[in-house]
Amino acid sequence: MSYSSYDADTSVLDWIIVFVFMAIPIVNIIYLAYGAFASSNGSIKNYCRASWIVIAAVALFAIFAKGI
């Protein structure tokens, strides 16, 4: 069975890089877009996609809560 880079485990260094980028304003949005659509690492891609879903849910909740 051969493993592609998509199946490889995500290293601690990779996660540190993700957390550093997520701590920088504006850069975090750019990194989320890159990670969700262009990353070859499956774990980071899923993390970025999940982050977009949470951001959208919070934004929708804030819009609807303000209207009530």
PyMOL Python script that loads the backbone (N, CA, C, O; Angstrom):
from pymol import cmd

cmd.read_pdbstr("""\
ATOM      1  N   MET A   1       0.846  -1.169   0.000  1.00  0.00           N
ATOM      2  CA  MET A   1       0.000   0.000   0.000  1.00  0.00           C
ATOM      3  C   MET A   1       0.897   1.240   0.000  1.00  0.00           C
ATOM      4  O   MET A   1       1.779   1.373   0.848  1.00  0.00           O
ATOM      5  N   SER A   2       0.673   2.121  -0.930  1.00  0.00           N
ATOM      6  CA  SER A   2       1.479   3.342  -0.985  1.00  0.00           C
ATOM      7  C   SER A   2       0.695   4.500  -0.385  1.00  0.00           C
ATOM      8  O   SER A   2      -0.526   4.589  -0.520  1.00  0.00           O
ATOM      9  N   TYR A   3       1.414   5.363   0.266  1.00  0.00           N
ATOM     10  CA  TYR A   3       0.798   6.520   0.892  1.00  0.00           C
ATOM     11  C   TYR A   3       1.199   7.777   0.139  1.00  0.00           C
ATOM     12  O   TYR A   3       2.375   7.975  -0.168  1.00  0.00           O
ATOM     13  N   SER A   4       0.240   8.610  -0.152  1.00  0.00           N
ATOM     14  CA  SER A   4       0.548   9.886  -0.785  1.00  0.00           C
ATOM     15  C   SER A   4       0.815  10.910   0.299  1.00  0.00           C
ATOM     16  O   SER A   4       0.652  10.612   1.482  1.00  0.00           O
ATOM     17  N   SER A   5       1.225  12.116  -0.083  1.00  0.00           N
ATOM     18  CA  SER A   5       1.470  13.165   0.896  1.00  0.00           C
ATOM     19  C   SER A   5       0.172  13.578   1.573  1.00  0.00           C
ATOM     20  O   SER A   5       0.194  14.146   2.665  1.00  0.00           O
ATOM     21  N   TYR A   6      -0.960  13.298   0.934  1.00  0.00           N
ATOM     22  CA  TYR A   6      -2.258  13.629   1.517  1.00  0.00           C
ATOM     23  C   TYR A   6      -2.538  12.767   2.748  1.00  0.00           C
ATOM     24  O   TYR A   6      -3.218  13.212   3.672  1.00  0.00           O
ATOM     25  N   ASP A   7      -2.023  11.542   2.767  1.00  0.00           N
ATOM     26  CA  ASP A   7      -2.263  10.616   3.858  1.00  0.00           C
ATOM     27  C   ASP A   7      -1.238  10.726   4.980  1.00  0.00           C
ATOM     28  O   ASP A   7      -1.401  10.089   6.021  1.00  0.00           O
ATOM     29  N   ALA A   8      -0.202  11.506   4.795  1.00  0.00           N
ATOM     30  CA  ALA A   8       0.867  11.596   5.780  1.00  0.00           C
ATOM     31  C   ALA A   8       0.367  12.282   7.052  1.00  0.00           C
ATOM     32  O   ALA A   8      -0.518  13.136   7.012  1.00  0.00           O
ATOM     33  N   ASP A   9       0.951  11.887   8.169  1.00  0.00           N
ATOM     34  CA  ASP A   9       0.608  12.526   9.436  1.00  0.00           C
ATOM     35  C   ASP A   9       1.086  13.969   9.433  1.00  0.00           C
ATOM     36  O   ASP A   9       2.079  14.312   8.791  1.00  0.00           O
ATOM     37  N   THR A  10       0.364  14.800  10.159  1.00  0.00           N
ATOM     38  CA  THR A  10       0.737  16.201  10.277  1.00  0.00           C
ATOM     39  C   THR A  10       1.695  16.330  11.453  1.00  0.00           C
ATOM     40  O   THR A  10       1.393  15.882  12.559  1.00  0.00           O
ATOM     41  N   SER A  11       2.839  16.937  11.215  1.00  0.00           N
ATOM     42  CA  SER A  11       3.848  17.055  12.264  1.00  0.00           C
ATOM     43  C   SER A  11       3.501  18.182  13.229  1.00  0.00           C
ATOM     44  O   SER A  11       2.664  19.038  12.944  1.00  0.00           O
ATOM     45  N   VAL A  12       4.163  18.158  14.366  1.00  0.00           N
ATOM     46  CA  VAL A  12       3.974  19.208  15.365  1.00  0.00           C
ATOM     47  C   VAL A  12       4.396  20.554  14.782  1.00  0.00           C
ATOM     48  O   VAL A  12       3.747  21.566  15.044  1.00  0.00           O
ATOM     49  N   LEU A  13       5.448  20.583  14.013  1.00  0.00           N
ATOM     50  CA  LEU A  13       5.905  21.822  13.392  1.00  0.00           C
ATOM     51  C   LEU A  13       4.845  22.388  12.448  1.00  0.00           C
ATOM     52  O   LEU A  13       4.634  23.600  12.407  1.00  0.00           O
ATOM     53  N   ASP A  14       4.185  21.523  11.696  1.00  0.00           N
ATOM     54  CA  ASP A  14       3.106  21.988  10.812  1.00  0.00           C
ATOM     55  C   ASP A  14       1.998  22.659  11.611  1.00  0.00           C
ATOM     56  O   ASP A  14       1.486  23.703  11.207  1.00  0.00           O
ATOM     57  N   TRP A  15       1.622  22.066  12.746  1.00  0.00           N
ATOM     58  CA  TRP A  15       0.563  22.646  13.569  1.00  0.00           C
ATOM     59  C   TRP A  15       1.015  23.952  14.217  1.00  0.00           C
ATOM     60  O   TRP A  15       0.212  24.872  14.370  1.00  0.00           O
ATOM     61  N   ILE A  16       2.275  24.048  14.596  1.00  0.00           N
ATOM     62  CA  ILE A  16       2.794  25.303  15.151  1.00  0.00           C
ATOM     63  C   ILE A  16       2.708  26.409  14.110  1.00  0.00           C
ATOM     64  O   ILE A  16       2.332  27.536  14.430  1.00  0.00           O
ATOM     65  N   ILE A  17       3.053  26.095  12.874  1.00  0.00           N
ATOM     66  CA  ILE A  17       2.963  27.073  11.790  1.00  0.00           C
ATOM     67  C   ILE A  17       1.514  27.514  11.596  1.00  0.00           C
ATOM     68  O   ILE A  17       1.246  28.700  11.405  1.00  0.00           O
ATOM     69  N   VAL A  18       0.580  26.563  11.644  1.00  0.00           N
ATOM     70  CA  VAL A  18      -0.839  26.903  11.511  1.00  0.00           C
ATOM     71  C   VAL A  18      -1.253  27.859  12.620  1.00  0.00           C
ATOM     72  O   VAL A  18      -1.896  28.872  12.346  1.00  0.00           O
ATOM     73  N   PHE A  19      -0.899  27.561  13.861  1.00  0.00           N
ATOM     74  CA  PHE A  19      -1.304  28.395  14.987  1.00  0.00           C
ATOM     75  C   PHE A  19      -0.655  29.771  14.947  1.00  0.00           C
ATOM     76  O   PHE A  19      -1.271  30.753  15.363  1.00  0.00           O
ATOM     77  N   VAL A  20       0.566  29.859  14.460  1.00  0.00           N
ATOM     78  CA  VAL A  20       1.218  31.170  14.328  1.00  0.00           C
ATOM     79  C   VAL A  20       0.497  32.007  13.277  1.00  0.00           C
ATOM     80  O   VAL A  20       0.212  33.182  13.509  1.00  0.00           O
ATOM     81  N   PHE A  21       0.201  31.414  12.128  1.00  0.00           N
ATOM     82  CA  PHE A  21      -0.521  32.151  11.089  1.00  0.00           C
ATOM     83  C   PHE A  21      -1.917  32.552  11.550  1.00  0.00           C
ATOM     84  O   PHE A  21      -2.398  33.628  11.196  1.00  0.00           O
ATOM     85  N   MET A  22      -2.567  31.705  12.331  1.00  0.00           N
ATOM     86  CA  MET A  22      -3.913  32.019  12.799  1.00  0.00           C
ATOM     87  C   MET A  22      -3.910  33.132  13.847  1.00  0.00           C
ATOM     88  O   MET A  22      -4.954  33.733  14.100  1.00  0.00           O
ATOM     89  N   ALA A  23      -2.780  33.415  14.450  1.00  0.00           N
ATOM     90  CA  ALA A  23      -2.690  34.459  15.469  1.00  0.00           C
ATOM     91  C   ALA A  23      -2.457  35.843  14.869  1.00  0.00           C
ATOM     92  O   ALA A  23      -2.571  36.844  15.576  1.00  0.00           O
ATOM     93  N   ILE A  24      -2.137  35.918  13.588  1.00  0.00           N
ATOM     94  CA  ILE A  24      -1.835  37.196  12.942  1.00  0.00           C
ATOM     95  C   ILE A  24      -3.083  37.692  12.211  1.00  0.00           C
ATOM     96  O   ILE A  24      -3.569  37.019  11.302  1.00  0.00           O
ATOM     97  N   PRO A  25      -3.611  38.865  12.596  1.00  0.00           N
ATOM     98  CA  PRO A  25      -4.806  39.381  11.919  1.00  0.00           C
ATOM     99  C   PRO A  25      -4.587  39.548  10.415  1.00  0.00           C
ATOM    100  O   PRO A  25      -3.469  39.827   9.981  1.00  0.00           O
ATOM    101  N   ILE A  26      -5.594  39.387   9.654  1.00  0.00           N
ATOM    102  CA  ILE A  26      -5.648  39.457   8.191  1.00  0.00           C
ATOM    103  C   ILE A  26      -4.930  38.258   7.562  1.00  0.00           C
ATOM    104  O   ILE A  26      -5.457  37.636   6.640  1.00  0.00           O
ATOM    105  N   VAL A  27      -3.746  37.938   8.048  1.00  0.00           N
ATOM    106  CA  VAL A  27      -3.012  36.787   7.525  1.00  0.00           C
ATOM    107  C   VAL A  27      -3.811  35.511   7.784  1.00  0.00           C
ATOM    108  O   VAL A  27      -3.778  34.581   6.978  1.00  0.00           O
ATOM    109  N   ASN A  28      -4.533  35.466   8.916  1.00  0.00           N
ATOM    110  CA  ASN A  28      -5.293  34.262   9.232  1.00  0.00           C
ATOM    111  C   ASN A  28      -6.384  33.992   8.192  1.00  0.00           C
ATOM    112  O   ASN A  28      -6.629  32.832   7.858  1.00  0.00           O
ATOM    113  N   ILE A  29      -7.033  35.015   7.681  1.00  0.00           N
ATOM    114  CA  ILE A  29      -8.053  34.824   6.650  1.00  0.00           C
ATOM    115  C   ILE A  29      -7.419  34.301   5.359  1.00  0.00           C
ATOM    116  O   ILE A  29      -7.957  33.403   4.711  1.00  0.00           O
ATOM    117  N   ILE A  30      -6.290  34.865   5.001  1.00  0.00           N
ATOM    118  CA  ILE A  30      -5.575  34.412   3.802  1.00  0.00           C
ATOM    119  C   ILE A  30      -5.125  32.972   3.972  1.00  0.00           C
ATOM    120  O   ILE A  30      -5.243  32.166   3.049  1.00  0.00           O
ATOM    121  N   TYR A  31      -4.604  32.644   5.162  1.00  0.00           N
ATOM    122  CA  TYR A  31      -4.142  31.279   5.401  1.00  0.00           C
ATOM    123  C   TYR A  31      -5.304  30.292   5.412  1.00  0.00           C
ATOM    124  O   TYR A  31      -5.163  29.169   4.928  1.00  0.00           O
ATOM    125  N   LEU A  32      -6.451  30.697   5.960  1.00  0.00           N
ATOM    126  CA  LEU A  32      -7.622  29.813   5.942  1.00  0.00           C
ATOM    127  C   LEU A  32      -8.057  29.516   4.510  1.00  0.00           C
ATOM    128  O   LEU A  32      -8.430  28.386   4.196  1.00  0.00           O
ATOM    129  N   ALA A  33      -8.011  30.521   3.645  1.00  0.00           N
ATOM    130  CA  ALA A  33      -8.368  30.301   2.244  1.00  0.00           C
ATOM    131  C   ALA A  33      -7.365  29.374   1.571  1.00  0.00           C
ATOM    132  O   ALA A  33      -7.747  28.457   0.844  1.00  0.00           O
ATOM    133  N   TYR A  34      -6.081  29.617   1.815  1.00  0.00           N
ATOM    134  CA  TYR A  34      -5.045  28.754   1.239  1.00  0.00           C
ATOM    135  C   TYR A  34      -5.184  27.324   1.762  1.00  0.00           C
ATOM    136  O   TYR A  34      -5.148  26.363   0.994  1.00  0.00           O
ATOM    137  N   GLY A  35      -5.341  27.203   3.058  1.00  0.00           N
ATOM    138  CA  GLY A  35      -5.413  25.870   3.657  1.00  0.00           C
ATOM    139  C   GLY A  35      -6.638  25.089   3.225  1.00  0.00           C
ATOM    140  O   GLY A  35      -6.568  23.873   3.044  1.00  0.00           O
ATOM    141  N   ALA A  36      -7.757  25.773   3.057  1.00  0.00           N
ATOM    142  CA  ALA A  36      -8.994  25.086   2.702  1.00  0.00           C
ATOM    143  C   ALA A  36      -9.025  24.630   1.252  1.00  0.00           C
ATOM    144  O   ALA A  36      -9.665  23.627   0.934  1.00  0.00           O
ATOM    145  N   PHE A  37      -8.348  25.348   0.374  1.00  0.00           N
ATOM    146  CA  PHE A  37      -8.475  25.043  -1.047  1.00  0.00           C
ATOM    147  C   PHE A  37      -7.185  24.579  -1.721  1.00  0.00           C
ATOM    148  O   PHE A  37      -7.254  23.876  -2.729  1.00  0.00           O
ATOM    149  N   ALA A  38      -6.022  24.943  -1.206  1.00  0.00           N
ATOM    150  CA  ALA A  38      -4.790  24.630  -1.914  1.00  0.00           C
ATOM    151  C   ALA A  38      -3.848  23.713  -1.145  1.00  0.00           C
ATOM    152  O   ALA A  38      -2.881  23.213  -1.718  1.00  0.00           O
ATOM    153  N   SER A  39      -4.104  23.483   0.121  1.00  0.00           N
ATOM    154  CA  SER A  39      -3.207  22.659   0.922  1.00  0.00           C
ATOM    155  C   SER A  39      -3.298  21.201   0.492  1.00  0.00           C
ATOM    156  O   SER A  39      -4.373  20.706   0.153  1.00  0.00           O
ATOM    157  N   SER A  40      -2.158  20.521   0.510  1.00  0.00           N
ATOM    158  CA  SER A  40      -2.159  19.100   0.176  1.00  0.00           C
ATOM    159  C   SER A  40      -2.243  18.243   1.439  1.00  0.00           C
ATOM    160  O   SER A  40      -2.362  17.021   1.352  1.00  0.00           O
ATOM    161  N   ASN A  41      -2.181  18.879   2.613  1.00  0.00           N
ATOM    162  CA  ASN A  41      -2.261  18.165   3.875  1.00  0.00           C
ATOM    163  C   ASN A  41      -3.728  18.038   4.287  1.00  0.00           C
ATOM    164  O   ASN A  41      -4.404  19.044   4.500  1.00  0.00           O
ATOM    165  N   GLY A  42      -4.211  16.816   4.398  1.00  0.00           N
ATOM    166  CA  GLY A  42      -5.620  16.577   4.676  1.00  0.00           C
ATOM    167  C   GLY A  42      -6.086  17.101   6.015  1.00  0.00           C
ATOM    168  O   GLY A  42      -7.198  17.621   6.114  1.00  0.00           O
ATOM    169  N   SER A  43      -5.269  16.982   7.049  1.00  0.00           N
ATOM    170  CA  SER A  43      -5.663  17.454   8.373  1.00  0.00           C
ATOM    171  C   SER A  43      -5.804  18.966   8.401  1.00  0.00           C
ATOM    172  O   SER A  43      -6.778  19.494   8.938  1.00  0.00           O
ATOM    173  N   ILE A  44      -4.850  19.650   7.833  1.00  0.00           N
ATOM    174  CA  ILE A  44      -4.894  21.112   7.813  1.00  0.00           C
ATOM    175  C   ILE A  44      -6.033  21.590   6.916  1.00  0.00           C
ATOM    176  O   ILE A  44      -6.703  22.573   7.234  1.00  0.00           O
ATOM    177  N   LYS A  45      -6.255  20.905   5.803  1.00  0.00           N
ATOM    178  CA  LYS A  45      -7.363  21.258   4.905  1.00  0.00           C
ATOM    179  C   LYS A  45      -8.691  21.136   5.638  1.00  0.00           C
ATOM    180  O   LYS A  45      -9.536  22.025   5.533  1.00  0.00           O
ATOM    181  N   ASN A  46      -8.886  20.055   6.373  1.00  0.00           N
ATOM    182  CA  ASN A  46     -10.127  19.876   7.128  1.00  0.00           C
ATOM    183  C   ASN A  46     -10.262  20.894   8.247  1.00  0.00           C
ATOM    184  O   ASN A  46     -11.363  21.379   8.508  1.00  0.00           O
ATOM    185  N   TYR A  47      -9.160  21.228   8.914  1.00  0.00           N
ATOM    186  CA  TYR A  47      -9.187  22.246   9.967  1.00  0.00           C
ATOM    187  C   TYR A  47      -9.615  23.596   9.395  1.00  0.00           C
ATOM    188  O   TYR A  47     -10.449  24.285   9.982  1.00  0.00           O
ATOM    189  N   CYS A  48      -9.053  23.969   8.265  1.00  0.00           N
ATOM    190  CA  CYS A  48      -9.388  25.256   7.647  1.00  0.00           C
ATOM    191  C   CYS A  48     -10.835  25.277   7.167  1.00  0.00           C
ATOM    192  O   CYS A  48     -11.520  26.288   7.326  1.00  0.00           O
ATOM    193  N   ARG A  49     -11.303  24.196   6.593  1.00  0.00           N
ATOM    194  CA  ARG A  49     -12.695  24.134   6.150  1.00  0.00           C
ATOM    195  C   ARG A  49     -13.645  24.222   7.340  1.00  0.00           C
ATOM    196  O   ARG A  49     -14.659  24.918   7.279  1.00  0.00           O
ATOM    197  N   ALA A  50     -13.320  23.518   8.422  1.00  0.00           N
ATOM    198  CA  ALA A  50     -14.151  23.580   9.628  1.00  0.00           C
ATOM    199  C   ALA A  50     -14.145  24.986  10.217  1.00  0.00           C
ATOM    200  O   ALA A  50     -15.169  25.455  10.713  1.00  0.00           O
ATOM    201  N   SER A  51     -13.005  25.656  10.165  1.00  0.00           N
ATOM    202  CA  SER A  51     -12.933  27.035  10.665  1.00  0.00           C
ATOM    203  C   SER A  51     -13.841  27.953   9.867  1.00  0.00           C
ATOM    204  O   SER A  51     -14.507  28.813  10.445  1.00  0.00           O
ATOM    205  N   TRP A  52     -13.883  27.786   8.539  1.00  0.00           N
ATOM    206  CA  TRP A  52     -14.783  28.592   7.716  1.00  0.00           C
ATOM    207  C   TRP A  52     -16.241  28.346   8.079  1.00  0.00           C
ATOM    208  O   TRP A  52     -17.044  29.279   8.104  1.00  0.00           O
ATOM    209  N   ILE A  53     -16.586  27.090   8.362  1.00  0.00           N
ATOM    210  CA  ILE A  53     -17.964  26.768   8.740  1.00  0.00           C
ATOM    211  C   ILE A  53     -18.320  27.430  10.068  1.00  0.00           C
ATOM    212  O   ILE A  53     -19.417  27.968  10.216  1.00  0.00           O
ATOM    213  N   VAL A  54     -17.408  27.395  11.030  1.00  0.00           N
ATOM    214  CA  VAL A  54     -17.660  28.029  12.331  1.00  0.00           C
ATOM    215  C   VAL A  54     -17.773  29.545  12.176  1.00  0.00           C
ATOM    216  O   VAL A  54     -18.642  30.161  12.793  1.00  0.00           O
ATOM    217  N   ILE A  55     -16.926  30.143  11.378  1.00  0.00           N
ATOM    218  CA  ILE A  55     -16.990  31.591  11.143  1.00  0.00           C
ATOM    219  C   ILE A  55     -18.334  31.960  10.522  1.00  0.00           C
ATOM    220  O   ILE A  55     -18.958  32.940  10.931  1.00  0.00           O
ATOM    221  N   ALA A  56     -18.781  31.187   9.543  1.00  0.00           N
ATOM    222  CA  ALA A  56     -20.065  31.466   8.897  1.00  0.00           C
ATOM    223  C   ALA A  56     -21.225  31.294   9.874  1.00  0.00           C
ATOM    224  O   ALA A  56     -22.163  32.090   9.865  1.00  0.00           O
ATOM    225  N   ALA A  57     -21.169  30.271  10.709  1.00  0.00           N
ATOM    226  CA  ALA A  57     -22.247  30.045  11.676  1.00  0.00           C
ATOM    227  C   ALA A  57     -22.314  31.174  12.703  1.00  0.00           C
ATOM    228  O   ALA A  57     -23.401  31.632  13.054  1.00  0.00           O
ATOM    229  N   VAL A  58     -21.172  31.615  13.177  1.00  0.00           N
ATOM    230  CA  VAL A  58     -21.143  32.718  14.148  1.00  0.00           C
ATOM    231  C   VAL A  58     -21.639  34.005  13.495  1.00  0.00           C
ATOM    232  O   VAL A  58     -22.387  34.763  14.112  1.00  0.00           O
ATOM    233  N   ALA A  59     -21.236  34.254  12.266  1.00  0.00           N
ATOM    234  CA  ALA A  59     -21.687  35.464  11.566  1.00  0.00           C
ATOM    235  C   ALA A  59     -23.198  35.432  11.358  1.00  0.00           C
ATOM    236  O   ALA A  59     -23.870  36.439  11.583  1.00  0.00           O
ATOM    237  N   LEU A  60     -23.746  34.292  10.932  1.00  0.00           N
ATOM    238  CA  LEU A  60     -25.193  34.183  10.758  1.00  0.00           C
ATOM    239  C   LEU A  60     -25.933  34.365  12.081  1.00  0.00           C
ATOM    240  O   LEU A  60     -26.957  35.046  12.137  1.00  0.00           O
ATOM    241  N   PHE A  61     -25.411  33.757  13.139  1.00  0.00           N
ATOM    242  CA  PHE A  61     -26.026  33.914  14.444  1.00  0.00           C
ATOM    243  C   PHE A  61     -26.019  35.383  14.879  1.00  0.00           C
ATOM    244  O   PHE A  61     -27.012  35.877  15.414  1.00  0.00           O
ATOM    245  N   ALA A  62     -24.916  36.068  14.653  1.00  0.00           N
ATOM    246  CA  ALA A  62     -24.823  37.484  15.038  1.00  0.00           C
ATOM    247  C   ALA A  62     -25.814  38.330  14.233  1.00  0.00           C
ATOM    248  O   ALA A  62     -26.430  39.247  14.776  1.00  0.00           O
ATOM    249  N   ILE A  63     -25.968  38.026  12.953  1.00  0.00           N
ATOM    250  CA  ILE A  63     -26.905  38.786  12.114  1.00  0.00           C
ATOM    251  C   ILE A  63     -28.330  38.563  12.580  1.00  0.00           C
ATOM    252  O   ILE A  63     -29.096  39.516  12.716  1.00  0.00           O
ATOM    253  N   PHE A  64     -28.698  37.296  12.830  1.00  0.00           N
ATOM    254  CA  PHE A  64     -30.055  37.010  13.253  1.00  0.00           C
ATOM    255  C   PHE A  64     -30.340  37.447  14.685  1.00  0.00           C
ATOM    256  O   PHE A  64     -31.460  37.854  14.991  1.00  0.00           O
ATOM    257  N   ALA A  65     -29.354  37.371  15.559  1.00  0.00           N
ATOM    258  CA  ALA A  65     -29.538  37.798  16.941  1.00  0.00           C
ATOM    259  C   ALA A  65     -29.737  39.312  17.028  1.00  0.00           C
ATOM    260  O   ALA A  65     -30.490  39.804  17.868  1.00  0.00           O
ATOM    261  N   LYS A  66     -29.059  40.030  16.159  1.00  0.00           N
ATOM    262  CA  LYS A  66     -29.197  41.489  16.154  1.00  0.00           C
ATOM    263  C   LYS A  66     -30.583  41.890  15.656  1.00  0.00           C
ATOM    264  O   LYS A  66     -31.123  42.912  16.081  1.00  0.00           O
ATOM    265  N   GLY A  67     -31.156  41.101  14.766  1.00  0.00           N
ATOM    266  CA  GLY A  67     -32.464  41.407  14.221  1.00  0.00           C
ATOM    267  C   GLY A  67     -33.613  41.134  15.178  1.00  0.00           C
ATOM    268  O   GLY A  67     -34.727  41.612  14.963  1.00  0.00           O
ATOM    269  N   ILE A  68     -33.355  40.376  16.220  1.00  0.00           N
ATOM    270  CA  ILE A  68     -34.450  40.016  17.160  1.00  0.00           C
ATOM    271  C   ILE A  68     -34.692  41.101  18.162  1.00  0.00           C
ATOM    272  O   ILE A  68     -35.567  40.967  19.018  1.00  0.00           O
TER     273      ILE A  68
END
""", "prot")
cmd.dss("prot")
cmd.show_as("cartoon", "prot")
cmd.util.cbc("prot")
cmd.orient("prot")
